[in-house]
Amino acid sequence: MSHVSPAEVRSALRAVLRAVDRHLTHINGNRQWRQEVIARFRATPQQSLPSSTTVTSPSAAASQAAEPGSTTATASSLPISPAGHPPTPAQALALAREWAELANNIARHKELLLSYNIGLDVDERTKRMVEATARRVGFALPSTSASGKK
């Protein structure tokens, strides 16, 4: 079994929490995902899945994992691992880092799609590009409305 330093665990936890806060909690104000991440990091890696595995809601899994005397784990309270075996601590940290990177990359992809103005007509796309360029250099274009034209 490979040894994982506490600094590596903190680093991975911070990366995942940053991704959750930026892309999930910040958007809808729901802190349930943050609590679930913390509960999964606090769960001991020696916990094994019971013979009858049940998937519970994230809030139930979080409350169960947060209980100090809790020794049972559900499928949703442990990280996913190959062949249904609990992952080693190093594997669990690698999965956490990969998830944080995936969440950040998905958000970046969405930003790129919006920046390319996909779905807008050519005139609207050009207008937004000119406005964005003007903002970058410190200018503000005057607002024009259809009713204000002479």
KOLTOR-431366 format. One line per field, with one value per residue: z, y, x of N, C-alpha, C in turn. Coordinates in steps of 0.05 Angstrom, whole numbers. Layout:
<pts>
n.w = c(Z;...)
n.v = c(Y;...)
n.u = c(X;...)
ca.w = c(Z;...)
ca.v = c(Y;...)
ca.u = c(X;...)
c.w = c(Z;...)
c.v = c(Y;...)
c.u = c(X;...)
</pts>
This chain:
<pts>
n.w = c(0;-17;11;29;36;85;64;9;10;30;-11;-55;-36;-31;-85;-107;-76;-92;-146;-140;-112;-150;-195;-182;-129;-129;-171;-161;-107;-74;-23;-18;-50;-36;18;10;-15;26;64;38;36;89;102;123;90;99;102;81;29;45;39;17;-24;-23;-56;-33;-22;-34;11;53;52;64;116;141;133;161;214;275;297;256;218;173;102;44;-27;-50;-16;-21;-62;-133;-159;-197;-214;-170;-121;-61;-71;-67;-22;-54;-105;-97;-87;-137;-169;-147;-160;-216;-224;-207;-245;-291;-281;-282;-335;-364;-351;-373;-427;-436;-429;-473;-516;-509;-516;-570;-590;-610;-644;-651;-698;-754;-754;-701;-673;-692;-672;-616;-612;-626;-584;-541;-553;-550;-495;-473;-485;-457;-474;-480;-517;-544;-524;-567;-588;-619;-621;-614;-660;-716)
n.v = c(-24;43;102;163;230;279;330;323;303;348;384;360;359;414;429;402;425;478;473;455;498;539;521;495;506;563;577;559;565;521;483;430;396;411;395;340;327;339;302;254;257;255;204;141;104;49;30;-16;-40;-60;-126;-122;-73;-7;51;115;180;239;273;240;203;237;253;204;189;229;219;203;150;117;59;33;35;64;53;103;133;123;132;119;59;14;-50;-54;-54;-21;39;50;97;130;123;143;197;211;204;244;290;286;291;344;371;356;381;435;438;428;473;512;498;509;565;579;563;600;646;644;655;620;603;652;703;729;785;800;772;797;849;839;822;868;902;874;879;935;942;917;952;995;1028;1048;1031;1072;1063;1038;1042;1014;1047;1097;1114;1159)
n.u = c(17;12;40;11;22;1;1;-6;-58;-86;-76;-102;-154;-164;-161;-205;-247;-242;-257;-309;-332;-326;-354;-401;-425;-422;-454;-508;-515;-521;-496;-489;-458;-406;-405;-411;-362;-326;-343;-330;-275;-264;-279;-256;-205;-205;-255;-303;-345;-411;-443;-494;-503;-525;-547;-549;-578;-538;-538;-553;-512;-470;-483;-481;-427;-403;-413;-382;-381;-394;-387;-402;-407;-435;-446;-444;-414;-361;-303;-304;-278;-236;-261;-294;-269;-246;-210;-139;-106;-73;-95;-146;-134;-113;-158;-190;-161;-163;-218;-226;-196;-225;-275;-259;-240;-287;-317;-284;-288;-342;-340;-308;-341;-382;-353;-341;-388;-427;-485;-506;-526;-487;-482;-495;-455;-409;-418;-416;-363;-335;-352;-329;-275;-269;-280;-235;-193;-207;-249;-317;-371;-423;-490;-539;-604;-662;-706;-684;-660;-654)
ca.w = c(0;-20;32;19;56;91;46;-16;14;32;-38;-72;-25;-38;-114;-111;-65;-110;-170;-131;-106;-174;-217;-172;-106;-137;-191;-151;-78;-59;-11;-14;-63;-19;41;1;-20;52;76;25;44;117;105;125;67;106;101;59;21;55;19;3;-29;-31;-62;-19;-31;-25;38;72;53;77;144;151;134;181;241;284;302;232;207;148;80;21;-52;-57;3;-27;-90;-152;-164;-215;-204;-145;-96;-52;-82;-48;-18;-77;-127;-90;-92;-166;-178;-138;-177;-243;-224;-205;-272;-309;-275;-292;-364;-374;-348;-393;-453;-438;-434;-500;-534;-507;-527;-599;-597;-626;-642;-658;-726;-759;-745;-671;-666;-698;-653;-590;-613;-625;-557;-523;-559;-539;-466;-467;-487;-439;-485;-478;-540;-536;-528;-588;-587;-645;-620;-613;-687;-730)
ca.v = c(0;67;122;189;250;297;354;314;301;375;395;348;369;442;431;394;445;502;467;453;525;556;511;484;522;591;580;557;570;496;475;401;383;417;378;313;324;338;276;232;259;247;175;125;86;21;22;-34;-40;-83;-145;-110;-45;10;78;134;207;251;285;218;192;256;253;179;190;249;209;192;122;103;40;22;54;57;56;131;147;116;138;97;46;-8;-77;-53;-54;7;48;57;126;144;122;161;224;214;207;271;310;284;303;374;380;353;403;460;438;431;501;527;492;525;593;581;562;625;668;642;664;600;605;680;710;741;814;801;762;819;870;831;821;896;911;862;891;962;940;909;975;1017;1044;1038;1039;1083;1044;1046;1028;1016;1070;1122;1121;1180)
ca.u = c(0;28;35;3;27;-22;3;-19;-87;-96;-74;-123;-180;-167;-166;-233;-265;-241;-273;-338;-341;-328;-371;-427;-435;-424;-476;-535;-516;-526;-471;-491;-435;-383;-407;-406;-333;-312;-350;-315;-247;-261;-284;-231;-202;-208;-283;-309;-373;-426;-451;-517;-496;-547;-539;-566;-575;-513;-540;-554;-485;-453;-488;-471;-398;-393;-417;-357;-382;-403;-368;-411;-405;-452;-432;-441;-396;-333;-296;-307;-252;-238;-269;-311;-252;-240;-184;-118;-106;-61;-114;-168;-125;-111;-186;-199;-147;-174;-245;-223;-186;-247;-294;-247;-239;-314;-325;-269;-300;-367;-332;-298;-364;-396;-337;-343;-416;-441;-514;-514;-522;-461;-482;-494;-429;-390;-423;-405;-334;-326;-356;-309;-249;-270;-277;-207;-175;-217;-270;-344;-387;-449;-513;-557;-630;-677;-725;-669;-649;-668)
c.w = c(0;2;19;41;61;73;19;-13;16;4;-56;-62;-33;-68;-119;-100;-81;-134;-163;-126;-131;-193;-207;-150;-114;-155;-178;-120;-61;-49;-7;-27;-47;5;34;-3;7;66;64;32;73;122;105;101;73;105;77;53;34;32;3;-1;-37;-36;-49;-31;-20;4;59;74;67;107;156;153;154;209;251;288;278;221;181;126;57;-4;-59;-38;-2;-56;-108;-158;-183;-201;-178;-119;-87;-62;-60;-44;-42;-101;-122;-94;-122;-178;-171;-155;-206;-245;-223;-232;-292;-305;-286;-322;-376;-373;-369;-421;-457;-443;-462;-520;-533;-519;-558;-609;-615;-622;-648;-688;-729;-750;-715;-661;-670;-678;-626;-590;-612;-597;-538;-528;-547;-508;-458;-467;-471;-451;-480;-502;-531;-541;-549;-586;-613;-645;-621;-640;-701;-759)
c.v = c(25;87;149;209;268;321;347;313;329;388;386;358;398;445;423;414;470;497;466;482;542;547;500;502;551;596;579;560;545;486;444;387;388;398;348;308;322;312;253;234;251;217;160;107;57;12;5;-33;-64;-101;-135;-81;-30;38;96;161;219;262;263;206;211;255;226;178;209;240;196;161;105;85;28;44;45;62;85;146;140;124;114;85;23;-34;-77;-54;-25;15;52;87;141;145;142;190;230;219;235;293;310;296;333;385;378;375;429;461;440;460;518;523;508;555;598;581;589;648;667;650;645;603;633;684;726;770;816;792;784;842;863;830;850;908;900;874;920;961;934;933;999;1035;1031;1049;1051;1062;1055;1029;1033;1040;1097;1130;1142;1174)
c.u = c(18;20;30;8;3;-22;-10;-49;-99;-97;-97;-150;-184;-174;-195;-252;-265;-259;-302;-348;-345;-350;-398;-439;-440;-448;-503;-537;-520;-499;-470;-466;-409;-382;-402;-376;-319;-318;-334;-286;-243;-266;-258;-229;-205;-237;-288;-338;-387;-435;-476;-512;-520;-536;-559;-562;-549;-515;-540;-526;-466;-458;-478;-441;-387;-397;-392;-358;-391;-381;-377;-410;-424;-435;-427;-422;-367;-328;-299;-279;-257;-245;-283;-295;-248;-212;-163;-118;-94;-80;-137;-159;-122;-138;-196;-187;-158;-202;-244;-214;-209;-268;-284;-247;-267;-323;-310;-280;-326;-361;-323;-322;-379;-380;-337;-370;-430;-471;-524;-511;-496;-460;-480;-467;-408;-393;-412;-375;-322;-329;-335;-282;-248;-267;-249;-188;-185;-238;-297;-360;-413;-471;-531;-582;-644;-696;-710;-657;-666;-671)
</pts>
